[in-house]
Amino acid sequence: MSLRPLDGKTALVTGASRGIGAATAETLAAAGAHVILTARTPGGLEAVEGRIHEAGGTATIAPMDLTDGESISRLAAAIGGRWPRLDILVLNAAMLGTLCPVPAIDGKEFARVLALNVVAQQAILAAFDPLLRAAEGARVIGITSSVAQRPRAYWAAYAASKAAFENLLLTYGDELANLGDVRVAIVDPGATATRMRAQAFPGEDPATIQPASTVADAILGLLAEDFASATRLRVAGATPSNPHAG
């Protein structure tokens, strides 16, 4: 009898070439899931896939630009042609953009941030909704940031995109709450040693903050819970809570 809790499950992790996405993909694969990895960088995806296979897991890579809506549709069609359902969807891919005062935000860059952090996320939900509904107990996990709820000077572009992402995903969760067994959660990882974190805090020693594997373990733990749809979890010492309460 297998001791792996995700045996037989299929998972899709975006932004899986490094950081939280890579750690999550490896953790889910170690728990038994077949993990589909997507990101823009084939080399990074191949490295993650290699580590998964070396550890005895299985994975499929799908290099792509999520801001290309047609690529998302093609990926959904390809996955649907091979697997009858999608059990786990982890929406991790995001762009930080330049940290600067609101009047100095570059319009073209802001549009790119919104295109990936918000518009692409809706396109993914739309494309994979049928496969999620076809699963028994599907789970959708979105990675957010504390700045989505607590504004911080110079972070406006990223914070606005994450606030919109949270609203989009939690609304999706509310819509599904009484229409089946798909559950949706937002995970705020807190300070985590990732390339995006290093970009935002270049003088910070990554050894003083949690590794990406800690967030991945928290996500795996959340997947094991029978949480209410539209849950928000902060990894750094918090517990799941309903964002609509209190």
C-alpha positions as CSV (number, residue, x, y, z in Angstrom):
1,M,0.0,0.0,0.0
2,S,1.4,3.4,-1.0
3,L,2.1,6.0,1.7
4,R,2.1,8.8,-0.9
5,P,-1.0,11.0,-0.4
6,L,-1.2,12.3,-4.0
7,D,-0.8,9.0,-5.9
8,G,-3.0,9.1,-9.0
9,K,-3.4,12.9,-8.9
10,T,-2.4,15.2,-11.7
11,A,-1.1,18.7,-10.9
12,L,-0.2,21.8,-12.9
13,V,2.3,24.3,-11.4
14,T,3.0,27.6,-13.1
15,G,6.2,29.4,-12.7
16,A,7.8,26.0,-11.9
17,S,11.3,26.6,-13.2
18,R,12.6,28.0,-9.8
19,G,11.7,29.3,-6.4
20,I,8.4,28.5,-4.8
21,G,7.0,27.0,-8.1
22,A,10.0,24.6,-8.4
23,A,9.9,23.6,-4.8
24,T,6.1,23.0,-4.9
25,A,6.4,20.9,-8.0
26,E,9.1,18.7,-6.5
27,T,7.1,18.3,-3.2
28,L,3.9,17.4,-5.0
29,A,5.8,14.9,-7.2
30,A,7.4,13.3,-4.1
31,A,3.9,13.0,-2.6
32,G,2.9,10.9,-5.7
33,A,1.3,13.4,-8.1
34,H,2.2,13.6,-11.8
35,V,3.2,17.2,-12.1
36,I,3.0,19.3,-15.3
37,L,5.6,22.1,-15.1
38,T,5.2,25.4,-17.0
39,A,7.4,28.5,-17.2
40,R,9.1,30.5,-19.9
41,T,12.6,29.0,-19.4
42,P,13.0,25.5,-20.8
43,G,16.4,25.0,-19.1
44,G,15.0,25.6,-15.6
45,L,12.0,23.4,-16.2
46,E,14.3,20.6,-17.5
47,A,16.4,20.9,-14.3
48,V,13.3,20.6,-12.1
49,E,12.0,17.7,-14.1
50,G,15.4,16.0,-13.8
51,R,15.3,16.3,-10.0
52,I,11.8,14.9,-9.9
53,H,12.7,11.9,-11.9
54,E,15.9,11.3,-9.9
55,A,13.7,11.2,-6.8
56,G,11.4,8.7,-8.3
57,G,8.6,11.0,-9.3
58,T,7.0,11.8,-12.7
59,A,6.6,15.1,-14.5
60,T,6.0,16.7,-17.8
61,I,7.3,20.1,-18.9
62,A,5.5,22.6,-21.0
63,P,7.6,25.7,-21.7
64,M,5.4,28.6,-22.6
65,D,4.6,32.3,-22.1
66,L,1.4,32.6,-20.1
67,T,0.6,36.0,-21.5
68,D,-0.1,34.3,-24.8
69,G,-3.7,33.3,-24.4
70,E,-3.6,30.8,-27.2
71,S,-0.7,29.0,-25.5
72,I,-2.9,28.5,-22.5
73,S,-5.8,27.1,-24.6
74,R,-3.4,24.7,-26.3
75,L,-1.9,23.5,-23.0
76,A,-5.4,22.9,-21.6
77,A,-6.4,20.9,-24.8
78,A,-3.1,18.9,-24.6
79,I,-3.6,18.1,-20.9
80,G,-7.3,17.3,-21.5
81,G,-6.3,14.9,-24.3
82,R,-4.0,12.9,-22.0
83,W,-5.7,13.1,-18.6
84,P,-9.4,13.1,-17.9
85,R,-9.1,15.7,-15.1
86,L,-6.9,18.1,-13.3
87,D,-6.7,17.5,-9.5
88,I,-4.4,20.4,-8.4
89,L,-3.7,23.8,-10.0
90,V,-1.0,26.0,-8.4
91,L,-1.0,29.5,-9.8
92,N,2.5,30.7,-8.9
93,A,3.8,32.6,-11.9
94,A,4.1,36.3,-11.4
95,M,6.1,39.4,-12.4
96,L,7.4,41.9,-9.8
97,G,8.1,44.9,-12.1
98,T,10.0,48.0,-11.1
99,L,9.6,49.2,-7.5
100,C,9.0,53.0,-7.8
101,P,6.6,55.8,-6.8
102,V,3.2,55.7,-8.3
103,P,3.8,58.7,-10.6
104,A,6.9,57.0,-12.0
105,I,5.3,53.7,-13.0
106,D,6.0,52.9,-16.6
107,G,2.7,52.3,-18.4
108,K,4.0,49.6,-20.7
109,E,5.7,47.7,-17.9
110,F,2.5,48.0,-15.7
111,A,0.5,46.5,-18.5
112,R,2.9,43.5,-18.6
113,V,2.6,43.1,-14.9
114,L,-1.2,43.0,-15.1
115,A,-1.1,40.8,-18.2
116,L,0.8,38.0,-16.3
117,N,-0.4,38.5,-12.7
118,V,-4.1,39.0,-13.5
119,V,-5.2,38.6,-17.1
120,A,-3.3,35.3,-17.6
121,Q,-4.6,33.9,-14.3
122,Q,-8.2,34.4,-15.5
123,A,-7.3,32.8,-18.8
124,I,-5.9,29.8,-17.0
125,L,-9.0,29.4,-14.8
126,A,-11.2,29.6,-17.8
127,A,-9.2,27.1,-19.8
128,F,-8.9,24.5,-17.0
129,D,-12.3,25.0,-15.3
130,P,-13.8,21.9,-17.1
131,L,-10.9,19.7,-16.1
132,L,-11.0,20.9,-12.5
133,R,-14.8,20.2,-12.3
134,A,-14.2,16.8,-13.7
135,A,-11.9,15.9,-10.7
136,E,-13.1,14.6,-7.4
137,G,-12.0,17.2,-4.8
138,A,-9.9,19.5,-7.1
139,R,-7.8,22.1,-5.4
140,V,-6.7,25.5,-6.8
141,I,-3.9,27.3,-4.9
142,G,-2.8,30.9,-5.7
143,I,0.4,32.4,-4.4
144,T,0.0,36.0,-3.3
145,S,1.9,38.6,-1.3
146,S,1.2,40.6,1.9
147,V,1.2,43.8,-0.2
148,A,-2.1,42.8,-1.8
149,Q,-3.8,43.7,1.5
150,R,-1.2,46.0,3.2
151,P,-0.1,48.7,0.8
152,R,3.6,49.6,0.9
153,A,5.4,52.5,-0.6
154,Y,6.9,51.9,-4.1
155,W,5.2,48.5,-4.5
156,A,2.0,49.9,-6.1
157,A,2.2,48.1,-9.5
158,Y,2.8,44.6,-8.0
159,A,0.5,45.2,-5.1
160,A,-2.4,46.3,-7.3
161,S,-1.9,43.2,-9.5
162,K,-1.9,40.9,-6.5
163,A,-4.9,42.5,-5.0
164,A,-6.8,42.0,-8.2
165,F,-5.5,38.4,-8.4
166,E,-6.7,37.7,-4.9
167,N,-10.2,39.1,-5.7
168,L,-10.3,37.2,-8.9
169,L,-9.4,33.8,-7.4
170,L,-11.4,34.1,-4.2
171,T,-14.5,35.2,-6.3
172,Y,-13.9,32.0,-8.3
173,G,-13.8,30.1,-5.1
174,D,-17.1,31.6,-3.9
175,E,-18.7,30.8,-7.3
176,L,-17.7,27.2,-6.9
177,A,-18.6,26.9,-3.2
178,N,-22.0,25.4,-3.8
179,L,-21.4,24.0,-7.3
180,G,-19.2,21.0,-6.6
181,D,-16.1,19.9,-4.8
182,V,-13.5,22.3,-6.2
183,R,-11.8,24.2,-3.4
184,V,-9.8,27.5,-3.8
185,A,-7.2,28.9,-1.5
186,I,-4.8,31.9,-1.5
187,V,-1.3,31.3,0.1
188,D,0.8,34.2,1.3
189,P,4.2,32.7,1.7
190,G,5.8,35.5,3.8
191,A,9.5,36.3,3.4
192,T,10.9,33.5,1.3
193,A,14.3,33.1,-0.3
194,T,13.5,33.4,-4.0
195,R,14.9,35.4,-7.0
196,M,12.0,37.8,-6.9
197,R,12.7,38.4,-3.2
198,A,16.3,39.1,-4.0
199,Q,15.3,41.5,-6.7
200,A,13.1,43.4,-4.2
201,F,15.6,43.3,-1.3
202,P,19.1,43.0,-2.8
203,G,20.9,43.5,0.5
204,E,19.1,40.8,2.3
205,D,20.9,37.6,3.4
206,P,18.7,34.7,2.0
207,A,19.9,32.5,4.9
208,T,17.9,34.7,7.3
209,I,14.5,33.9,5.7
210,Q,12.7,30.7,5.0
211,P,13.5,28.5,2.0
212,A,11.0,27.9,-0.7
213,S,10.6,24.3,0.5
214,T,8.9,25.6,3.6
215,V,6.2,27.1,1.5
216,A,5.9,23.9,-0.6
217,D,5.4,21.9,2.6
218,A,2.7,24.3,3.7
219,I,0.9,23.9,0.4
220,L,1.1,20.1,0.6
221,G,-0.3,20.3,4.1
222,L,-3.1,22.6,2.9
223,L,-4.0,20.1,0.2
224,A,-4.5,17.4,2.8
225,E,-7.0,19.5,4.7
226,D,-10.8,19.8,3.9
227,F,-10.6,23.6,3.9
228,A,-13.5,25.8,3.0
229,S,-13.4,27.3,-0.5
230,A,-12.1,30.9,-0.6
231,T,-9.5,30.2,2.2
232,R,-6.4,32.5,2.8
233,L,-3.3,31.0,4.4
234,R,-0.2,32.9,5.6
235,V,2.7,30.5,5.9
236,A,4.6,32.5,8.5
237,G,2.9,31.4,11.6
238,A,-0.7,31.8,10.4
239,T,-3.5,29.3,10.1
240,P,-6.2,29.0,7.3
241,S,-9.0,31.5,7.7
242,N,-12.0,32.6,5.7
243,P,-11.3,36.0,4.2
244,H,-15.0,37.0,4.4
245,A,-15.1,36.5,8.2
246,G,-14.2,39.3,10.6
